[in-house]
Amino acid sequence: MKRILSSILAVALVLSLVAPGIFVSASAATGVQGDGTKENPYIIKNEADFSVLDQSEEYIYAELANDIELTSGGETITDFRGELDGNGHVITNSKSGPFIKTYYEGELSDFTWNMEKFQYMVEEQERAGEHVYEGLTATGGNVAPTSNNNNEAPLLVYAVGDTVMRNITLDMQFNSPTYHGLLIGYEPVKGSDYTFENCTLKGTYTGSELGVLFGNGSMAKDSDYGFHHVLGIKGVEKTSNITVSNLNLTEAKIYGTKSQPKVACGASYKEDIFGNLEGDLKTKTTGYENLKLLGNLEGYTFGMNKDGNLKISGSDTAGNVDHFVVTSEVYSNVFKNGISDGTMKHAVSERIDVMDGVDEYYSDLGKVKFYDGKQGEYDTTGVNGSLKTITVDSGTYYALGEFRDSVMTFGETAEYSNTSRVASAVKVMAYDSNGNIVGALEQNEGTEEFTKPVFDEKTAKEGSSLSTIELEEGWNWVSPETEVVSGGQIAFAVKDNTVAPVSIEGEAVDVVSVDGVYYSSLQKAFDSLKTDEPAEVVLEKDIKMGTDDIATLAEGKEIVLNLNGHKISVTADFKGRPVVNKGTMTVTGDGIIDASASASGGFGALDNYGVMEIENGTFTGALSANGAAVRNRGGATLSIRDGLFNGATTALYNEGQSFVYNGTFDGRSCSACGGPWGYTIRNNKDANNEYNPVMYFYNGKVTGVQGAFSSSAGYAAIYGGEFETVACPKHSNGSSAFYALYVAGETGEVKAEIYGGTFTSATKAAAYIGNSNDGGDKEKAIAYFYDGYFKGGNGAKETIHVDNAIGGLEITGGTYVDYNNNKSDIKQYIPEGTQLEQDENGTVIHSHELIHVDAKDATCTQDGNIEYWYCEECNEYYRNAEGTDVIPEDEITIVATGHKPETVGAKDATCTEKGYTGDQVCNVCGDVIEKGEEVDMIPHDYQDGKCTVCGAEDPDFIPGDGGNTGDSDKPSKPEKPADSDNPQTGDPADIEFLAATLVISSLMLVAIFIFSRKKSRR
């Protein structure tokens, strides 16, 4: 316990030293010069620098320092309020997605919008203030929108609010098969004034129906969009105005292939309604005569048969036709939030290359059918598989697609009608080799009698070329090198003077393996598995998924999904998460699952309904899709060992039971930026209120703008990790960043226990408990802080905030400081009746009742101790009476020294006195450790009748020859003289001699034994 507390204090000290350097403004972090004020504007030097302009709360100022190319997909700036001075520089667009998605108010001035790729500069305006476009030039070598880009314009599409375009120049080659506005793409809006002053058009502009000022003249009575708000007709009040001065078209050629272009609008222009307005605008325009109807192309016509098939016939009399584009169109009704929101055009197009000697071209389009439902099997068709189809009840149709959060239907209510509709319009445009429209083809009257060539079904492996596919006799591929794509596609074949479309089904290549067996999709691999037989599914190649390719592991199946270092990505129209688990799944292999390519539908990477363990990898969603990189559903169990979870609105959304052992969780959503937002980790009740979420967080790094960790219901326990909120690029001062820890009963009662971790906020409280202030039915929230490091943000009034109406907090440990590392007072949350208090460093400590213990020396047999003070309640030892210097318990005791023995009273045995081995006595304390033993006397050493040691007389000594050995107790008898004549016969004298000899020998052996024993004891 003492070692743990010491470690925590050390960590707190380190954090207090380094934390001030963590918080840096976004401009400083990105290296952008300036602070966004009029006196010191942001200086934009590259594409990344634009991120500091991405905000709508403050009116900011910025200037360009260089020409800049935009290459990163999606909008460059989501929201902008302020002024951007281009200083004459060029912004070149080479990507999809607008420069600014939502323009709140301000001024864009003095730069060129150069379209290497067609893309409007501003998508929409907000009715916040005036929107000024001053001194801008829009350019492009060959700007080529498609049929689906109707109502779009180079600079601005949806002009909500007062709009001023002053000194604007458009100078480009603009070729489109559909209708557009050239300055503003769509229609005027209710309550908005429009000023066009000194605007000039140069170059060539071709489209079906073109308007110089606006693209569309439709007027839905209940819509805020439409010219009826300018004209004051259709029962609405005139609330909008259009003012034009010096509109210059003298250097422009503006062609309409369907109708003559107009200044006011293109599509839905009706002379009886717009005539007076157009007449007034004509007087303010120079070069009005350059608005011309292009008319039909000579030499070619097209017709359709009773089946709706289309055939182009004729020859290129002018010699400038390179290819045709056939377009089939249909309109649907659009409902947004259940309310009618006008109509939407849906178009599919097909390119057919012109060939020498060919005078008949058959298209795969014509009077094709569209379907407005979603319950069907999706596939592709069209050149290179570019068109999306849906098959319902054996009928194949073109899918309408989706538009933001709107419902597009052929019905009259905000529901899919699940019906089909034949294309309402079919047109064919002719283009030259530079991509310029040279004319529209006239349709022949009536129904023609012809049969489109029919081919057998063709199949080929994805990635192979058309040259590997054999055609019927006499037919050859127009472009044999064309690559086969997965799914359905259309290619063209030629025979004699005829070109016709051929349907091909591209077979997906093997991308996944299971025990050596290969499959063309992840779902097919999942389907091959047997219930209750664990298997490893290995990704062998990178995969790109559409919505139809989402792979779901069924209940009862168990796998290891080995990403094997590969990547799963998604298409731009994808919706969902690529991998759904309803069984048991372990994700490993350090790969990537990334759904961010679908800005609105890429919710995240993994959706868990079963049991899932994530060992490693990167899991990414789209920020604006309002999803989570990983979602753990109610009743499911998730374990995260490691990995990177980022990109999505939320990194981890838990409705079930989750265990986080490590990982990096990064969330950059921001409620102040206008898009979807959420805490980086969210512990939330499921939508059906069936499950209370539970989360155990042991370690990891969690970073967020909106907030780091949120528990809105159930239970959460945090044992360690780093939790931090940071500023978003738009709000570089951190004003939009919220709390590192948020515990509030948003969806149910909630309890949180904090055992450790660091919690730091950018500008607000580090922890916020309970919330009754923002509406909704809130439940009680209670938190217990046993330990942890909490640091308030820059300008925060408190480090910990508790909404006492429905929130409660009990603190028994941890450190609490403000942004400047000064103590933040939290004593109100320390339970009464405890001996806890907060020291000057902000750390909650125990108020000790100390017992003093004097130092005591250790003895030979008893331990001693150093001087110390002891608190019985917290079981801690201290060096001082203040109880601030903790002593590890193993340093308290002085171990007993042990005896130091020496031998005392030892005495050798003699022939007259017994000996003694001696006692073992401690020379320190005098204690007898071990008593000695007596040693027997040793025998006399008789020589010549006396003991050589003590002088004692030998009682058995008999004087005479040979002396006495001293071994006999009685005198020996004289020997009988030997009788040499008589042999020894064993008489009694001899027997006695032998007996005496044996006795003496035995006594000698005993003496030797005693002597040896004596020596050994010494």
N, C-alpha and C positions, 0 to 999 in steps of 0.2 A: 504494500500500500504506500509506504514511504517513498519507494523508488518511483512508483507511478506518478505521485504528486510532484516529485522533483522534476520528472520529465515534462509534465504539463506546464509547470512554471517556466521551464527553459524554452518550450515552444512558444508560450505566450510572449516571452521577452523578445524572441527572434521576430515574431510577427509584428510586435509593436515597433520594431526598428525598421522593418522593410515595408510595412503596409502603406505608408504615405506615398511610396513610389508607384503603387498599383494603379491609382486613379489618375488617368490622363484624359484630357478632352479628345474627342474623335479627330479634330483637326490636327492636334499634336501627334496622335497615334498614327495618322496617315501621312503626316508631313505636309499638310496643306497650309500654306501661308495665309495669314489674316484671321479675323474673328467674325466675319460676316456682317460687320457694321458698314454704314455708308462711308465712314472715314477710313475704315480698314477692311475692305472687302476680301472674301476668299479669293485666292489666286489659283485657278484651275489649270493644271499643267498636263494632265493625262486622264484617261477614262476612269481610273479608280478614284480620282479626286472628286468626281461628281457626287460621290456618296455623301459628302458633307452638305449637299444641297437638298438631300432627300428628307424633307420635313414640311409641315404645314402649320405649325404653331406660331412661328415667328416670321416676320418679314425680314428677309436677309438679302445681302448684296454679294455679287460675285462677278469676276472677270476672267476671260480666257487669256492665257499666256501663250498658248501654242495652238497649231492645228491639231485636231484630235480625231482618231478613228475609233468607232464603236464596234467592238467585236463580240462582247459578252451577250448571250441571248437573253430575251426578256426586256422589260423596261429598264432603262438606265436610271431614271429617277421616278419613283412611285408617286410622290407628292411634292409639289413645289409651290412656295409662296415667296415672292421677292423679285429681284431684278438680276438678270444675267446679261452682262455687256460682253459681246464677243470680240470687241476690239479688232474687227475685220478678219478674224480667223475663220477656218473652215472646220465644221464637224461632219465627218464622213461616216455614213451608216453602212456597215457591212454585215448586219445581223437582222434577225427578226425581233419584233418588239419595239415599241415607241421610245423616243428619247425621254419624253415626260408622259406618264400615264394620266395624272390628274394635276391640272394647273389651276391653283386656287385664285390667285390674283398677282398682278405685278407687271413686269415688262421684260420681254425677250428682244434683244436688239443687237444689230451690227454683226451678224455672222452669216455664213452660208451653210445651208442644210443640203449636203451633197449625197444623193442616194445611189451608192453602188448597188444597193438592193432596195427595191421599193418598200418604204415603210413611212407612214405618217409620222410627223415630228411630235405632235401632241394629240393624245387620244380624246381627252375630254376636259372640259372646264367645270369648276364649281362656282356656284353663284355666291361668291364671297366679296368680290370687288371688281374693278375694271381689269380687263386682260388686254395688254398692249403688245402688238407685234410691230417693231419699228426697224426699218432698214435691213430686213432679212432678204436673203436670196435662196431660192430652192433650185437645185440643179440635178441633172442625171443624164448620162449618155443614152441609155435606152431603158426608160422606166416602164416596166411591163407588169401591171397588176393582172390578176386572174379574174375569172367570172365571179369568184367569191369575195372580191375586194370592192364590190359595189358600195357606193356612199362613202368612199374614202378619198382623201385628198392629201397632197404632199405635206401640208403644214398642220392642218387641224381637221378633226372629224366632228365631234359633238361640241357645238359652241354654245354652252349654257352661260348666261350672264353677258354683261356688256363687253363688246369686243371691238377693238380698234386695230385695223391693219393699215399701216402707213408706210409709204415708200417700200413696198414689197415688190420683188421681182421673181417671176418663175421663168426659168430658161432650161428647157429639156426636150427630149424626144419621149413623148408619153403615148403608149399604145395599150389600149384596154378593150376587151370584148364586152364590157358592161358600162354602166352609167356612173358618173362621178360629178362632184363639184371640184373646181380647180383651186379655189381659195379656201372654201369650207366644204367638207365632205357631205354633211347631211342637211338638215333643215334649220330654219330659224326656230327660236325657242321663246315661249311665252315670257313676257316681262323682260326682254333683252333688247338692247340697242346695238346696231352694227354700223360701224363707220369704215369705209374703204376710201383711202386718200392716196392719190399718186401711186396706184398699183399698175405694174407693167407685166405683160406676158410676152415671152419670146420663145421661139422654137415651134415644134409641131405637136399637136394634141389630137389623139384619135380615140373615140369611144362610141358606144352605141347611142348614148344620150348624155351630152355634156352641158353643164352649167358653169359659168365663170365664177359666180359668187357662191352658189349653193348647188348641191347635187340633186336634191329631191324636192318635188313640189307637192307630195301627198299631204292630205289634211284629215287625219282621224280626229273626229270631233272631241273625244275625251282625252286626247293626248296633248301634253305640253309642247310637243314638237309640231311644227307645221306653219305654212304661210298664212293660215287663217288668223293667226295672232298678229300678223303684219297687215293683212288686208281688212280685218274686222268683219269676216264673213262666217258662214256656217253657225251663226248664233253665238259667236264669241266676241268679246270686246277686243278692240285693237289695243294691244299693250306693247308691241314691239315696232321698232323703226329701222329702216335701212337708208343710210346716207352714203352716196357715192360722189366722188369728185375726181376727175382726170383719170379715168380708167383707160389704159393705153394698150390696144391689141394690134398696133400697126406692124409689129415684127413677129406676129404669131400666125400660124395656120391651125385653125381649130375645126376638126371634122367630126361629124356625127354619122355613124353608119345606119342608124335607124331613124333619126330625126335631126333636123337642123339644130345645132347648139344655140343656146340662149344665154343672156347675161344673168338673168334671175335664177334659173334652175334648169336641170336636165330632165330627169325622169318626171313623169306625171305633169308635164307642162301642158296647159290647155289655154288656147288663145282667148277664149271668152272670159276666163278667170284672170289670167296674167297679162292680158294685152296692154292694159293701161300702165301697169307697173313696168313692163318690159319697154314700152314706148318711152317712158320717163328715163329709164336707165340708158337707153340708146342715145339720148341727147347728151349724156355725160360720158360717152365712150367714143374714143377715136379708134378706127380700124374695125368697126362693127361688121363691115363687109367680109371680114376674114372668118366669120362664123358660117361654115358651109356644110351642106349635106353631101357626104361622100358618094352616096349612091351605090348601086350594085356593080360588081366586077364583071366586065365583059369577058366572054369566053367560057365561063363556068356557071352552072346552075346545080341545084340539088333537088332531089325529090324523095318521097317516102312511099313505101308500099302499105298494104292493108295491115301488115304486122308491125308497122312502126319503124321498119328498118330504113336506113338512110343511105342514099347513093349520090355521089358527086360525079357529074358528067361534064365533059368539055375539054378544052385545051387552053394553054396559056398564050393567048394572042399577043399580050404585051411583053411576055418573056421575063416577068419580074416576080412570079409567084414561086416561093420556096416551099411553103407548107400551108396546110389548112388547120384550123382549130374548130372542131365541132363542139357545140355547147347545148346541153339540154337543161332547161330551167323549170322550177316549180316554186310556188309561194306557199308559205304556211302562216298561220296566225301565231302571234307571240304573246305569251302571258308572263308577266313578272310579278311575283308575290300574289298570284291569283287575279291580277288586274290586266286587262287587255293593254298591250304595248306595241300595237301596230302589226306589221307583217315582216317576214324575212324571206329573202330570196335564197334558194338552194340551187346550186349549179354543179354539174359534172362536165368535164371537158376532155377532149381527146385530140391529140395532134396526129396528123397524117402527112407524111412527107411526099412532095410531088416528085415523080420520076419521069424521065424522058420516055416517050412512046406509050405512056399510060393515059387513057382518057376515061377510065372508070375507077372510082375509089369508093369502097364500101366502109361504112363506119359501124362500130359496135354500139354507138349511141343512136339517138333518134327519139321516137316517142317512148322513152323508157319509163318505168314506174318507180316512184319513191314511196317509202313507208315511214310512218311517224311513230311507230311503237318501238319498244326496246327489248321485248321478249322474243328473241330469235337467235339464230346462229350467225355470227359475224364472219365475214371473209373479205377478200379483196378482189379487185378486177382492174381493168384499165391498163394503160401503158405503164410498164414497170410496177404494176400492183398499186397504183396511186389512188385508186378509188375504193371506197368502203361499201360493202354490200351487207344485207341482212336477209337470211332465209327464214321464212315463216310458212309453215304448212306446205312445204315443198315448193313454194314460190320464192324467187330471188328478186330483191328490190335494192334500190340505192338507199342507204341510210341517210336520214336528215342530218345527223350529227347533233352537237349540243352547243349552246351559246350561253356562257356564264351560268347564272342560276335560273335561266328562263325555261319555260316549257314551250316547245314548238310543235304545233299540232294542226291537223287538217280539220279538227272539230271547232266548235264555237265556245268551248269552255276550257279552263286551264287543266285539262287532262289529255293524255295521249288517247287518240281515237282508235289506235291499232288498225288503221285502214291505209290503203294505198291510193296514190293519185298519179295519173299519167302526166308527163312533162307538159307544161302549159305553153312552152315556147322552145323552138329549136332553131339555132342559127349557125351559120358557117362563115368564118372570117378567113380571109387570105392574107398572108404575111410575106414580106420579102426576106432575103437572107440576113438582113440586119435587124429583124424583129419588128419592122414597121408594118402597120396595117395598110394594105393596098386596096382593100375593098371588102364589101360583104357580098356573099353569093345570094342570088335571087332564088327563092323556092318556086319550083314548078307548081302549077295549079293542079288540084285534084290528086287522086291516088294513082301511083304508077304501078305497072305490072312488072315486077322483077323479083328474082329470088337471090338472096344473099348466099354466096358460096358457103357450103357447110364442110367442116373438117372433122375428122375423128378426134376424140379426146386425146390431148397431148399431155404427157407428164414428163418431168425431168427433175433431177436433183437441184436443190438450191445451190447457186454459185456456178453451175455449168452454163454453157452458152447455147444459144438457139441452134447453132450449127450441129449440135449433138442430137437434135430432134428431127426425125425424118418426116417430110411432108408428102402429101399425095402427089402423084405423078404430074410433072409439069410445073409444079409450084416451087418457088424458092423464097427464102427469107429475104426481106428487104434489108434488114440489118442483122446478119448472122452472128455478129460478135456480141449482141446484146446478152446481158447476164440474166439468168433465170432467178427470180426471187421467190421466197416462201409464200405460199398461198396462190390465189388466182391472179392472172395477169393477161394482158392483151399484147400481142405482137402482130406485125403485118407481114403478109406474104404476097408475092407478085407472080402472075402467070400471064404471058403475052401482054395485053393492054389493060389488065385488071389488077388492082390492089385490094386485098380483103383482110379483115381481122381474123386472128386465130386465137382461141382460148387455150391457155396453158395452166396446168396446175403444178406449181413448184413444190416439190416434196422437201420438207425441212431436213437438214442433215442431222446426223447423230450428235447430240450435245451433252447427253447425260448417260452415265453408266451405273449399273447395279450388278455387282458380282460378275463383271466381264460382259454383261449384255448391255447393248447400247440402245438409246431411245432418242427420238427427235425433239422431245419436249420434256420439261420437268413434270408436267401433269401425267404424261404417259408413263414415266418412270414410277410416279406415285401409284398410279392405277395398277401397275404390274405386281405390286407388293402384296403379300399375304398377311392376313390379320394374325397378330401374336407371333410373328416371325421377324425379329429385328433385322435390319439391313442397313447398309451404307449406300447412300446415293451420292455419286461424285460428279461434280460439274467438270466437264472436259473442255468446254469452250465458253467464251463470253456469250451471253444471251440478251437479246432485246425483246421485251414482251409488249404485246398489246393487251387491252383489257380482257380479251377472250383467252389469253394465255395464262391468266392467274392460276397458280398451282395450289391445290388444296389437298393436304394430307388428311385422309379420312380417319374417323374415330376407330380406335382399336389397332391402328398401325403404329409401328415404332421404327424410327430411322435416325441415323446420323446424316445430316445434310452437310457434306464436305464441299465447301465452295472452291476449294483447291486453288486459291489465289485468283479466281476468275471473278467476273463482274456480271451482275444482272441489272440491266437498265430497262427503260420503258420508252414507248413512243410518246409523241407530244399530246395525243388525245387519250392517253391511258387514264383509267380511273380506278383507284383502289390501292392495294398493297400486293406486290408480286407473289408473296408466299403467305399462305394461310395454313395454320396448323390446328387440327382438331384431334390429333392423336398424341403421340409422344415424340418430340423432336429435339435433337441436339444440333446446334449450328456451329460449325467449326471451319477450319481451312483458311482463315484470315482473308476472306474475299470481300466483295462489295455488293450490296444491294441498294440501288440508287433509283428513286422514283422522281427525282427533281426535274427531269425533262418535261414532265407534265405539270405546268404551272398551277392549274386549277384542280387536277385530279390525282396528282402524285402524293396521296396522303402520307405514305411512309413506306417502310420496307417489309415489316413482319406484322402479322395479325394472329394472335394466339388465343385459341379457345380451349386448348388442352393443357399439356405439360411441355414446357419448352425450357431448354438451357442454352444460353448463348456463351460460347467460350471466347470468341474473338471475332474481328471483322469490322467493317464500316457499314452503317445503316442510315440511309439518307432519304428525306422527303422534301417536298416543295414548301417553301415558307408560306406561300399564299393559298395553299390548298386546305388549310384548316384541319390538319391531321397530326398524327404522331408518328415518329420514325418507327417506334415499336408500341403496339397496343396490346395490353393484356386484359382480356375480357373477364367479366364477372364469372366466378367459379373456376377460372384457369389459374395455373401456377407457372410462374416465370422465375428463372434464376439467371443472373447476368454475372459472368466471371470477369469479363473484360470486353473492350470494344469501344468504338467511336460512334456516337449517336447524334446526328446533327441535321441541319437543313430544314427540317419540318417546323411547323408552328410550335409543336411540343416534341421533346426528344423521347420521353417515356410517359405513357398514359396508362395508369394501373387501375383496373376495376376489380381485380381478383386478389391473388396473393403473390407478392414479388419479393425476391431476395437479391440485393445488389451487393456484390462483393468487391467490384472494382469497375472502372470504366470512365470514359470522358463523355459528358452530356452537355451539348452546346445548343442553346436556343436564342434566336435573335428576333423573335416576334415582339411587336410593340403596339400597345393599344392606341397610342397617340398618333401612330402613322396611318391609321385608317383601315388597315387590313386585318385579317384574323390575328389573334394573339392568344397566348397562354404561357403559363409557367413552364420552365424547361422540364421539370418532373412534376407530374400531377397524380395525386392519389385521390380518386374520385369515385363516387357511387355510380353503378351502371344505370342506364336509362330506365330500366324497369324496376329499379329500387329493390332488386332481389338479393344483392350481395353487398356486404360491407367490405371495402377494400382494406387490405393489410399489406404494409410494406416494411421490410427490414433493410436498412441501408448501412453497410459496414465500412465502405471506403469508395473513393472516386472523386472526380472533379465535376462540379455542376456550375455552369455559367449561364446567365440569362439576362435579358433586358427587362422583359415584363416581370420576371421574378425567377428565382432559382428552384426552390422546392416548395410545393404546395400540397397540403393535405386538407381536403374539403369534406371528408367523411371517414368513418372507420378508425383505423389505428395506424400509426407510423412510429417507428423507432429508429433513431439515427445514432450510430456508434462511432462514426468518424467520417472524414472526408472534408472537401473544400466546397463551400457554397458561396457564390459571388454574383452580384448584379453589376452590370456595366452599362455605359451609355450606348445608345444606338447611333448610327452615323447621322441620322437626321437631327437628333436632339443631343448634340455633342456635349452639352453641359450636364447631361445625365438626368434632366428633369423628368423624363418619361420612364426611368428605371425604377422598379419597385423593390420588393423585399427579398432578402436572401432566404428567409423562412416565413411561410404564411400558413397559419393553422386557423381555419375558420369553417364553420359548419354550413358550407354552401349547399351541400346535398344530403346532409345527415349529421348526426352528432359525431364529434371527432375527438380523439385523444392522441397526444403525441408525447413521446419520451425521448429526451435528448441526453445521450450519455457521452457525447464528444463531438468533435468537428469544429471547423472554423466557419463563421457566418459573417460576411462583409457586404455592405450595401453601398451603392454609388452615392445616392443623395438622400435616402430615406432610412427608416429604422431597419436594423438588421433582422428583427423578428417582429411579426404582427400576429397577435392572437385574438381571434374573434372579430366579427365584422357585422355590425348592424346598420351601417350607414348607407349602403348602396342598394337598398331594396331587396325584395325576395324573401322567401320564408327561410330564415336562417336558424340553424340548430346550435346547441351549446358546443363550445370548444374549450378544452382543457389541456394544458401542457405542463410537463414537468421537466425542468432543466437540472440535471445532475452534474453536468460538466459541459465544457465547450468554450469557445472563444467567440465573442460577439462584438462586432465593430460597426457603429453607426456611420451613415454616409455624410458627405460634405453638406453642411447646412441642416442636417437632421437635428430636431430638438431633443430626441430621445433615441437610445439604442434599442430599447424594447418597448413596444406599444401593446397594451391590452385593452380591448373594448370590454369594459367591466359589465356591460349590459348582458352579454352572452358569452364572454370569454373569461377564462381563469388561468392563472399561472402560479406555479410554485417553484422557487429557485432554491436549490441546496448546494449548488456548486457552479463553477465556471468563472470566466473573466469577462467584464463588460466595460467597453471603452467607447469614447466618441471618435470622430474622424481624426482628431489630433492626438489620439492615444491617451486622453485624460479619462479618469474614472467617470463612468456613467452610473448615476445612483439608481439602484434597483432594490433598495432595502424593503420597499413596500411589498415585494413578492417573496421575501424570505419568511417562512412560517414562524408564527409566534411561539414562544416557549422553547425555542432551540437556542443553542449557544453558537449561532452562526452570525457572522457580520462580514462586511465588505471592507477590504483594506484599501490603502491609498492607491494601489495599482488597479483597482477595480475587481479584484479576485475575491470571491466569496470564501471566507475561511471560518474555522470553528473558534468560538470564544472559549478559551480553555480554562478549566479549573485544574491548576497544575500542582502536583505534589513534588516537593524537592527531595532528592535523594543525594546524600553526601557521597563523595568518592570513598572507596574502600579498597585497600590493597588486597591482592590475592595472596593466599597462603599456600602451603604445600598441599593442603587437602580441600580448601574452599575457594570458589571463584570470588573475584572482587568485581568492582565496577567503577566506571568513570563517574564524575558528578553529572547529574541530569535532572530534568524536570519531566514529569510524566502526566499525560491527560488520560484519565481512565475512560472517558466517554468516547473519545475518538481513537484511543489506543495508539497514541503517538508519543515519541520521545524527543526532547529538545535540549539544546546546549545552553539556552538562556532562559531567564525567568519570564521573558516576554512571549515565549513560545513561537518565535519566528524562525529559529534555526533548527530544522528537523535533523535528527540523528538516525541513521539506519540502525535497525535493531541489532544487527550483528556487530555494531561498533560499541554497544553499551557494556558488554561483559568483558572483564579481564580474567582470562582462564587461569585456574589454579596451576601453580608452578610444578607440583609433584615433589616427592621426597628426593633428597640427595644422599644416598646411603654410603656408610663406610663401616669396616669391620672393627669391633671393639671387644677386648677381653680374650683374644685368641691365645692358647697355650699348648705347647707341644707335650705329648705324653712321654714319660721316661720309664726307666725300669723300676722306679720306686713310687711314681705318682701318675695318676691319670691326666690326660690332656683335655683341651676344650677348643672347639672350632671357632668360637667367637660369635657375638651378636651383631646383626646388621642394624646400625643405628643412624637416623637422619642427622646429618651434621648441621642442619638449619634449625629444626625444631626439637631435636633430641629424642624423638619418639623411637622406640625399638621397633624396627620393621619386622625383624625375624630373629627368634632366639637361636643360640648355637647348640651344639651337641657335645657330650663327653666323648673322649677318645681313650680306649683301653691302654693300660700300661704295656710297655714293650718288655720282652724277656731280658734277663741279665746276660751280659756277654762275659762268660767265665773263661779265664785263661790262667792255667797253672793254679787253679783252686780259688781264684778271686775274680770278681766282676771288674772288668776293665773300666767300667763307667763310674760305678758307685763304690767299689772296693769290697763289696760284700763277699764273704767266703762261700765257696761252693760246698754245700753240705755233703755232696756225693763225691767230693774229691778224695782219691786214694793215692798217696805218693807212690811212685814207682816208675818203672820204665814205661815210656809211652805217654805217661801223664794221664789225664782224665779229660774226657770230652765235655764233662759238665752236663751230660745229658741223662745221667742215671741218678736215681734217688738213693741207691745203695752202693756200698763199696764193692768193687769187682773182686772176684777170687783170683788167686794166682793161677796162671795157666799150668796145666799139667804138661810135663815134658813130653814131647812127641816121641812116639814109639815107631821108629822107622821100620821095625820088623813086622809090626802088626797093622793091618789096614784098619781105617775108621769104620766102625760098625754101627754108629748112631747111638752111642750110649748117652745117658742123661746129661752129662756135662755138655756135650755138643748141642743138645736140644735147648738147654738154657741159654747158651751163647746166641743161638739164632733168635730166640725170643727177645733177648735184650737188644739185639741189633734192630729188630722190627720196631720196638718201642722207641728207640732213639731216633730212627728215621721218621717216624710219625710226628714226634715232637718237633723235629726240624721243619717239616712241611707246615705245621701249624704256625711256627714262628715266622716263616717266610710269608705266609698268608696275612698275618697280622701286620707285619712290617709294610707289606704292599698296600694294605688298606689305609694305613696311617698316611702314607705318602699321597695316596689319591685324595684324601680329605684335605690335605694341605693345598 
